[in-house]
Amino acid sequence: MFTDEIKLLCREIDTVTVKGSIVPVKFFTVDIDTEQLKEKKDSLHSFSHHDRKKIRDKEKKLLLERIANGKQSTWDLYARDKDFKSLRHSFDRHFAKKFGEAYRRYIRGDWATAEDMLSQCLKMSPKDGPSLTLKAYIEELNGTAPITWKGYRELTEK
């Protein structure tokens, strides 16, 4: 389960059942501006692969201990990380709100409204994968939720 702070970073983007399961699973994403990604030199580049792994394993163990002991939270990691903040700099709350409403309409089976709202989302963010995926699924089924619609789609392939 997500903390309240982490929930603020996440966007629910779909609910599906995977092949071989009847339990719906919710999918989330954290929106970042991938255009801002820059290659960064590994600070441990001069160490051997084996030594880098040992150092990172030790750092990971210490971090997990701090989290388990309540001395640090996952949120602290995100809130303090300047690279992560930079990748979230162009986050558009208006887009997120519009997508959230479109998604709620989609889940409820109001696909005509959802499709229109997803089109609006795509005008705001033409490469948004979740908007493209949901819109394509709605179009694949001719814009109308099936009579058997339960608020999630069933994936038939892995």
DRENDONU-221990 format. One line per field, with one value per residue: x, y, z of N, C-alpha, C, O in turn; chain; residue number from 1. Coordinates in nm, 2 decimals, m for minus. Atoms other than C-alpha are relative to their C-alpha. Layout:
REM DRENDONU-221990
nxx = (X,...)
nyy = (Y,...)
nzz = (Z,...)
caxx = (X,...)
cayy = (Y,...)
cazz = (Z,...)
cxx = (X,...)
cyy = (Y,...)
czz = (Z,...)
oxx = (X,...)
oyy = (Y,...)
ozz = (Z,...)
unit = (A,...)
pos = (NUM,...)
***
This chain:
REM DRENDONU-221990
nxx = (0.08,m0.07,0.03,0.07,m0.09,m0.03,0.12,0.00,m0.08,0.05,0.12,0.06,0.01,0.08,0.03,0.01,m0.04,m0.11,0.03,0.00,0.04,0.12,m0.02,m0.04,m0.12,0.00,m0.13,m0.03,m0.13,m0.05,m0.03,m0.13,m0.04,m0.11,m0.08,m0.10,m0.10,m0.13,m0.10,m0.08,m0.11,0.01,m0.10,m0.09,m0.05,m0.14,0.00,0.03,0.14,0.02,0.00,0.12,0.11,m0.01,0.03,0.14,0.07,m0.01,0.09,0.14,0.03,0.01,0.12,0.11,0.00,0.05,0.15,0.06,0.00,0.07,m0.09,0.01,0.12,m0.02,0.03,m0.12,m0.09,0.05,0.01,m0.13,m0.08,0.00,0.03,0.15,0.07,m0.02,0.08,0.14,0.01,0.10,0.12,0.12,0.11,0.12,0.00,0.02,0.14,0.08,m0.02,0.06,0.15,0.02,m0.02,0.12,0.11,m0.04,0.03,0.15,0.07,0.05,m0.11,0.01,m0.06,m0.15,m0.07,m0.01,m0.10,m0.14,m0.05,m0.05,m0.13,m0.10,m0.03,m0.09,m0.12,0.03,m0.07,0.03,0.03,0.13,0.11,0.00,0.04,0.14,0.07,0.00,0.09,0.14,0.02,0.00,0.13,0.09,0.04,0.11,m0.04,0.08,0.10,m0.06,m0.11,m0.01,m0.09,m0.14,m0.01,m0.07,m0.11,0.00,m0.14,m0.11)
nyy = (m0.12,m0.12,m0.10,m0.12,m0.08,0.07,m0.01,m0.13,0.01,0.11,m0.01,0.13,m0.01,0.11,0.11,0.11,0.13,0.06,0.14,0.10,m0.05,m0.07,m0.11,m0.12,m0.06,m0.14,m0.04,m0.14,m0.05,m0.13,m0.08,m0.07,m0.06,0.08,m0.09,m0.06,0.10,m0.02,0.11,m0.04,0.09,0.07,m0.04,0.12,0.05,0.04,0.12,0.12,0.04,0.07,m0.10,m0.08,0.07,0.00,m0.13,m0.03,0.09,m0.06,m0.12,0.05,0.06,m0.11,m0.07,0.08,0.00,m0.13,m0.01,0.09,m0.06,m0.12,m0.11,m0.06,0.06,0.00,m0.13,m0.08,0.02,m0.08,m0.14,m0.06,0.03,m0.11,0.06,0.04,m0.12,m0.06,0.08,m0.03,m0.15,m0.04,0.07,m0.09,0.04,m0.01,0.12,0.11,m0.01,0.04,0.15,0.06,0.00,0.09,0.13,0.03,0.03,0.13,0.11,0.01,0.04,m0.12,0.00,m0.11,m0.11,0.04,m0.01,m0.14,m0.05,0.05,m0.08,m0.13,0.03,0.02,m0.13,m0.06,0.09,0.09,0.13,0.07,0.14,0.05,m0.06,0.07,0.14,0.00,m0.05,0.10,0.11,m0.05,0.00,0.14,0.06,m0.10,m0.11,0.04,0.10,0.12,0.02,0.07,m0.08,0.01,m0.11,0.04,0.08,0.13,0.02,0.14,0.04,m0.04)
nzz = (0.00,0.01,m0.10,0.06,0.08,0.12,0.08,0.07,0.11,0.09,0.08,0.04,0.14,0.05,m0.09,0.09,m0.05,0.08,0.05,m0.10,m0.13,0.00,m0.10,0.06,m0.05,0.04,0.05,m0.03,0.06,m0.05,0.11,0.00,0.13,0.05,0.08,m0.09,m0.04,0.05,m0.05,m0.11,m0.02,m0.12,m0.10,m0.03,0.12,0.00,m0.07,0.08,m0.01,m0.13,m0.11,0.01,m0.05,m0.15,m0.05,0.02,m0.08,m0.14,m0.01,0.00,m0.13,m0.10,0.03,m0.04,m0.15,m0.04,0.02,m0.10,m0.13,0.00,0.00,0.13,0.07,0.15,0.04,m0.02,0.11,0.12,m0.03,0.00,0.12,0.10,0.13,0.01,0.00,0.13,0.09,m0.03,0.01,0.09,m0.03,0.03,m0.08,0.08,0.08,m0.09,m0.04,0.11,0.02,m0.11,0.02,0.11,m0.05,m0.08,0.10,0.07,m0.09,m0.02,0.12,0.08,0.10,0.09,m0.07,m0.02,0.13,0.03,m0.10,0.04,0.12,m0.05,m0.07,0.10,0.05,m0.10,m0.01,0.11,m0.02,m0.13,0.02,m0.05,0.08,0.13,m0.02,m0.03,0.11,0.10,m0.05,0.02,0.14,0.04,m0.03,0.06,m0.08,m0.10,m0.09,0.02,m0.10,m0.11,m0.05,m0.14,m0.05,0.03,0.12,m0.02,0.09,0.04,0.03,m0.10)
caxx = (0.00,0.12,0.17,m0.03,0.28,0.36,0.00,0.05,0.32,0.13,m0.13,m0.36,m0.36,m0.55,m0.71,m0.68,m0.68,m0.38,m0.40,m0.48,m0.61,m0.95,m0.82,m0.82,m0.48,m0.45,m0.16,0.01,0.28,0.49,0.50,0.85,0.99,1.20,1.33,1.52,1.71,2.08,2.36,2.54,2.88,2.87,3.05,3.19,3.31,3.67,3.58,3.56,3.22,3.25,3.34,3.07,2.82,2.95,2.93,2.58,2.46,2.59,2.42,2.10,2.11,2.17,1.89,1.65,1.75,1.69,1.34,1.26,1.36,1.16,1.46,1.39,1.09,1.06,0.91,1.23,1.42,1.20,1.16,1.53,1.65,1.74,1.74,1.39,1.27,1.42,1.24,0.91,0.96,0.72,0.45,0.11,m0.15,m0.42,m0.33,m0.33,m0.68,m0.82,m0.67,m0.80,m1.16,m1.13,m1.00,m1.29,m1.54,m1.36,m1.39,m1.76,m1.83,m1.90,m1.67,m1.80,m1.71,m1.38,m1.28,m1.35,m1.15,m0.86,m0.85,m0.82,m0.54,m0.36,m0.38,m0.20,0.05,0.05,0.29,0.12,0.12,m0.17,m0.40,m0.30,m0.36,m0.70,m0.82,m0.71,m0.89,m1.21,m1.18,m1.11,m1.45,m1.62,m1.65,m1.90,m1.82,m1.93,m2.25,m2.04,m1.80,m1.69,m1.46,m1.15,m1.02,m0.90,m0.56,m0.54,m0.17,0.14)
cayy = (0.00,0.35,0.62,0.94,1.12,0.86,0.86,1.22,1.11,0.82,0.82,0.52,0.43,0.10,m0.19,m0.53,m0.90,m1.09,m1.42,m1.70,m1.48,m1.34,m1.08,m0.73,m0.55,m0.17,m0.02,0.31,0.53,0.82,1.09,1.22,1.42,1.17,1.45,1.57,1.24,1.29,1.03,1.05,0.91,0.64,0.77,0.42,0.38,0.33,0.03,m0.33,m0.47,m0.69,m0.40,m0.18,m0.45,m0.49,m0.12,m0.09,m0.40,m0.24,0.09,m0.09,m0.28,0.03,0.21,m0.07,m0.08,0.30,0.26,m0.04,0.15,0.45,0.67,0.74,0.69,0.62,0.96,1.12,0.96,1.12,1.45,1.51,1.37,1.66,1.44,1.31,1.66,1.78,1.49,1.60,1.97,1.98,1.78,1.92,1.91,2.01,1.72,1.48,1.60,1.56,1.21,1.12,1.22,1.04,0.73,0.74,0.76,0.47,0.25,0.34,0.25,0.60,0.54,0.82,1.08,0.90,0.89,1.26,1.34,1.12,1.31,1.63,1.47,1.37,1.73,1.83,1.54,1.37,1.09,0.99,0.61,0.55,0.79,0.63,0.28,0.35,0.55,0.27,0.01,0.21,0.26,m0.12,m0.19,0.09,0.34,0.14,m0.05,m0.42,m0.52,m0.74,m0.45,m0.49,m0.18,m0.36,m0.52,m0.87,m0.92,m1.25,m1.25,m1.23)
cazz = (0.00,m0.08,0.18,0.13,0.01,m0.25,m0.37,m0.47,m0.71,m0.87,m1.14,m1.17,m1.53,m1.57,m1.40,m1.56,m1.50,m1.63,m1.82,m1.58,m1.30,m1.21,m0.96,m1.10,m1.06,m1.06,m1.26,m1.16,m1.31,m1.19,m1.45,m1.54,m1.83,m2.01,m2.23,m1.93,m1.88,m1.91,m1.89,m1.57,m1.50,m1.23,m0.92,m0.87,m1.22,m1.12,m0.90,m1.03,m1.10,m0.79,m0.57,m0.70,m0.63,m0.27,m0.21,m0.35,m0.16,0.17,0.09,0.01,0.33,0.54,0.36,0.42,0.79,0.82,0.66,0.88,1.19,1.09,1.06,0.69,0.46,0.09,0.06,0.20,m0.08,m0.35,m0.17,m0.14,m0.47,m0.70,m1.01,m0.94,m0.87,m1.20,m1.39,m1.23,m1.29,m1.59,m1.42,m1.53,m1.26,m1.50,m1.73,m1.43,m1.32,m1.67,m1.71,m1.37,m1.46,m1.80,m1.62,m1.37,m1.67,m1.84,m1.53,m1.48,m1.84,m1.97,m2.27,m2.49,m2.23,m2.15,m2.51,m2.56,m2.24,m2.35,m2.68,m2.48,m2.27,m2.59,m2.71,m2.39,m2.40,m2.74,m2.63,m2.31,m2.32,m2.08,m2.27,m2.60,m2.46,m2.31,m2.61,m2.85,m2.63,m2.64,m3.01,m3.06,m2.90,m3.11,m2.83,m2.61,m2.30,m2.33,m2.15,m1.93,m1.84,m1.48,m1.46,m1.58,m1.90,m1.93,m2.08,m2.27,m2.34,m2.12)
cxx = (0.09,m0.03,m0.07,0.09,0.03,m0.12,0.00,0.09,m0.05,m0.13,m0.05,m0.04,m0.08,m0.03,m0.03,0.01,0.10,m0.04,0.02,m0.04,m0.14,0.00,0.04,0.12,0.00,0.15,0.02,0.13,0.03,0.04,0.13,0.02,0.12,0.10,0.11,0.11,0.13,0.09,0.08,0.11,m0.01,0.11,0.09,0.06,0.14,0.02,m0.03,m0.15,m0.04,m0.01,m0.11,m0.13,0.00,m0.04,m0.15,m0.09,0.00,m0.08,m0.14,m0.04,m0.01,m0.12,m0.12,m0.01,m0.06,m0.15,m0.07,m0.01,m0.07,0.08,0.00,m0.12,0.03,m0.03,0.12,0.09,m0.04,0.01,0.13,0.08,m0.01,m0.03,m0.14,m0.08,0.01,m0.09,m0.15,m0.04,m0.12,m0.13,m0.12,m0.12,m0.14,m0.02,m0.04,m0.15,m0.09,0.01,m0.08,m0.15,m0.03,0.01,m0.12,m0.12,0.02,m0.04,m0.15,m0.07,m0.05,0.11,0.00,0.06,0.15,0.08,0.02,0.11,0.14,0.05,0.05,0.14,0.11,0.04,0.10,0.13,m0.01,0.07,m0.04,m0.05,m0.14,m0.12,m0.01,m0.06,m0.15,m0.09,m0.01,m0.09,m0.15,m0.04,m0.01,m0.14,m0.11,m0.06,m0.10,0.05,m0.09,m0.11,0.05,0.11,m0.01,0.10,0.15,0.00,0.08,0.11,0.01,0.13,0.09,0.09)
cyy = (0.12,0.09,0.12,0.08,m0.06,0.00,0.12,m0.01,m0.09,0.04,m0.14,0.01,m0.12,m0.10,m0.12,m0.13,m0.06,m0.14,m0.10,0.05,0.07,0.12,0.12,0.07,0.15,0.03,0.15,0.04,0.12,0.08,0.07,0.05,m0.07,0.08,0.06,m0.10,0.03,m0.11,0.06,m0.10,m0.07,0.04,m0.11,m0.06,m0.06,m0.13,m0.12,m0.02,m0.06,0.10,0.10,m0.07,m0.01,0.13,0.03,m0.09,0.05,0.12,m0.03,m0.05,0.11,0.08,m0.07,m0.01,0.14,0.01,m0.09,0.05,0.13,0.12,0.07,m0.07,0.00,0.14,0.09,m0.01,0.08,0.15,0.07,m0.02,0.11,m0.05,m0.03,0.13,0.07,m0.08,0.03,0.14,0.04,m0.07,0.10,m0.05,0.00,m0.13,m0.12,0.00,m0.04,m0.15,m0.07,m0.01,m0.10,m0.15,m0.05,m0.03,m0.13,m0.11,m0.01,m0.04,0.11,0.03,0.12,0.12,m0.02,0.02,0.14,0.06,m0.04,0.07,0.13,m0.02,m0.01,0.13,0.07,m0.07,m0.11,m0.14,m0.08,m0.14,m0.05,0.06,m0.07,m0.14,m0.01,0.04,m0.11,m0.12,0.03,0.00,m0.15,m0.06,0.10,0.10,m0.03,m0.11,m0.13,m0.01,m0.06,0.08,0.00,0.11,m0.04,m0.08,m0.12,m0.02,m0.15,m0.05,0.05,0.09)
czz = (0.00,0.12,m0.07,m0.08,m0.14,m0.09,m0.08,m0.13,m0.11,m0.07,m0.03,m0.15,m0.06,0.11,m0.09,0.08,m0.10,m0.04,0.11,0.13,m0.02,0.09,m0.08,0.07,m0.05,m0.04,0.03,m0.07,0.08,m0.12,0.01,m0.14,m0.05,m0.09,0.08,0.05,m0.06,0.05,0.10,0.02,0.14,0.09,0.04,m0.12,0.01,0.08,m0.09,0.02,0.14,0.11,0.00,0.06,0.16,0.06,m0.01,0.09,0.15,0.01,0.00,0.13,0.11,m0.02,0.05,0.15,0.05,m0.03,0.10,0.14,0.01,0.00,m0.14,m0.07,m0.15,m0.05,0.01,m0.11,m0.12,0.03,m0.01,m0.13,m0.11,m0.14,m0.02,m0.01,m0.14,m0.11,0.02,m0.02,m0.10,0.02,m0.01,0.08,m0.07,m0.09,0.09,0.04,m0.11,m0.03,0.11,m0.02,m0.12,0.04,0.08,m0.10,m0.07,0.09,0.02,m0.13,m0.09,m0.10,m0.09,0.06,0.02,m0.12,m0.04,0.09,m0.03,m0.12,0.05,0.07,m0.11,m0.07,0.09,0.00,m0.10,0.02,0.12,m0.02,0.06,m0.07,m0.13,0.01,0.02,m0.12,m0.11,0.04,m0.02,m0.14,m0.06,0.02,m0.04,0.10,0.11,0.09,m0.02,0.11,0.12,0.07,0.15,0.06,m0.02,m0.13,0.03,m0.10,m0.03,m0.04,0.11,m0.07)
oxx = (0.19,m0.14,m0.07,0.05,0.03,m0.10,m0.06,0.07,m0.02,m0.21,0.02,m0.10,m0.12,0.04,m0.11,0.04,0.09,m0.12,0.12,m0.04,m0.17,m0.10,0.15,0.13,m0.03,0.24,m0.08,0.21,m0.05,0.13,0.15,m0.05,0.23,0.21,0.22,0.20,0.14,0.07,0.13,0.09,m0.04,0.23,0.20,0.11,0.18,0.12,m0.09,m0.21,m0.14,m0.09,m0.17,m0.20,m0.10,m0.11,m0.21,m0.19,m0.10,m0.15,m0.22,m0.15,m0.11,m0.19,m0.21,m0.12,m0.14,m0.23,m0.17,m0.10,m0.07,0.03,0.04,m0.16,0.12,0.04,0.15,0.15,0.04,0.05,0.14,0.18,m0.12,m0.09,m0.20,m0.17,m0.09,m0.15,m0.23,m0.15,m0.19,m0.22,m0.12,m0.18,m0.23,m0.13,m0.13,m0.21,m0.18,m0.09,m0.14,m0.22,m0.13,m0.07,m0.17,m0.20,m0.08,m0.11,m0.20,m0.19,m0.12,0.18,0.10,0.14,0.23,0.19,0.13,0.19,0.24,0.17,0.15,0.22,0.22,0.15,0.19,0.24,m0.05,0.02,0.03,m0.16,m0.21,m0.22,m0.12,m0.14,m0.22,m0.19,m0.11,m0.16,m0.23,m0.15,m0.10,m0.18,m0.22,m0.18,m0.15,0.10,m0.21,m0.09,0.00,0.19,m0.11,0.13,0.23,m0.10,0.16,0.08,0.00,0.15,0.07,0.19)
oyy = (0.13,0.09,0.12,0.13,0.00,0.01,0.13,0.07,m0.09,0.11,m0.22,0.10,m0.11,m0.11,m0.11,m0.14,m0.04,m0.20,m0.10,m0.03,0.12,0.19,0.12,0.07,0.17,m0.01,0.23,m0.05,0.19,0.03,0.14,0.00,m0.04,0.04,0.10,m0.06,0.06,m0.16,0.17,m0.22,0.00,0.04,m0.08,m0.18,m0.15,m0.19,m0.10,0.02,m0.03,0.09,0.13,m0.01,0.01,0.13,0.08,m0.05,0.05,0.14,0.03,m0.02,0.10,0.12,m0.02,m0.01,0.14,0.07,m0.05,0.03,0.19,0.23,0.19,m0.18,0.07,0.19,0.18,0.08,0.15,0.22,0.19,0.05,0.12,0.02,0.00,0.14,0.12,m0.01,0.01,0.19,0.13,m0.07,0.20,m0.15,m0.08,m0.18,m0.20,m0.11,m0.12,m0.21,m0.17,m0.12,m0.17,m0.23,m0.16,m0.13,m0.21,m0.21,m0.13,m0.08,0.08,0.13,0.17,0.19,0.07,0.08,0.18,0.14,0.03,0.09,0.18,0.06,0.04,0.15,0.14,m0.01,m0.22,m0.24,m0.18,m0.16,m0.11,m0.01,m0.10,m0.18,m0.09,m0.02,m0.14,m0.18,m0.05,m0.05,m0.17,m0.14,0.11,0.14,0.06,m0.21,m0.11,0.05,m0.04,0.02,0.03,0.11,0.03,m0.13,m0.13,m0.02,m0.23,m0.17,0.15,0.14)
ozz = (0.06,0.17,m0.19,m0.19,m0.24,m0.21,m0.19,m0.22,m0.23,m0.02,m0.09,m0.19,m0.18,0.21,m0.19,0.19,m0.22,0.03,0.18,0.23,m0.13,0.10,m0.13,0.19,m0.17,0.02,0.01,m0.11,0.14,m0.20,0.11,m0.24,m0.01,m0.11,0.03,0.12,m0.18,0.17,0.10,0.02,0.24,0.06,0.10,m0.11,m0.07,0.08,m0.20,0.11,0.20,0.20,0.10,0.13,0.22,0.16,0.09,0.15,0.22,0.11,0.08,0.18,0.19,0.07,0.11,0.21,0.14,0.06,0.15,0.21,0.12,0.02,m0.15,m0.04,m0.20,m0.14,m0.07,m0.16,m0.19,m0.06,m0.04,m0.15,m0.17,m0.22,m0.13,m0.09,m0.19,m0.20,m0.08,0.00,m0.06,m0.06,0.05,0.05,m0.05,m0.10,0.06,0.05,m0.09,m0.05,0.08,0.01,m0.12,0.00,0.06,m0.07,m0.09,0.05,0.03,m0.12,m0.19,m0.10,m0.14,0.00,0.00,m0.12,m0.08,0.05,m0.01,m0.13,0.00,0.06,m0.08,m0.13,0.05,0.03,m0.07,m0.05,0.15,m0.08,m0.01,m0.09,m0.18,m0.07,m0.04,m0.15,m0.17,m0.04,m0.07,m0.18,m0.15,m0.05,0.01,0.08,0.18,0.04,m0.04,0.22,0.23,0.15,0.21,0.18,0.03,m0.17,0.12,m0.22,0.07,m0.07,0.17,m0.01)
unit = (A,A,A,A,A,A,A,A,A,A,A,A,A,A,A,A,A,A,A,A,A,A,A,A,A,A,A,A,A,A,A,A,A,A,A,A,A,A,A,A,A,A,A,A,A,A,A,A,A,A,A,A,A,A,A,A,A,A,A,A,A,A,A,A,A,A,A,A,A,A,A,A,A,A,A,A,A,A,A,A,A,A,A,A,A,A,A,A,A,A,A,A,A,A,A,A,A,A,A,A,A,A,A,A,A,A,A,A,A,A,A,A,A,A,A,A,A,A,A,A,A,A,A,A,A,A,A,A,A,A,A,A,A,A,A,A,A,A,A,A,A,A,A,A,A,A,A,A,A,A,A,A,A,A,A,A,A,A)
pos = (1,2,3,4,5,6,7,8,9,10,11,12,13,14,15,16,17,18,19,20,21,22,23,24,25,26,27,28,29,30,31,32,33,34,35,36,37,38,39,40,41,42,43,44,45,46,47,48,49,50,51,52,53,54,55,56,57,58,59,60,61,62,63,64,65,66,67,68,69,70,71,72,73,74,75,76,77,78,79,80,81,82,83,84,85,86,87,88,89,90,91,92,93,94,95,96,97,98,99,100,101,102,103,104,105,106,107,108,109,110,111,112,113,114,115,116,117,118,119,120,121,122,123,124,125,126,127,128,129,130,131,132,133,134,135,136,137,138,139,140,141,142,143,144,145,146,147,148,149,150,151,152,153,154,155,156,157,158)
***
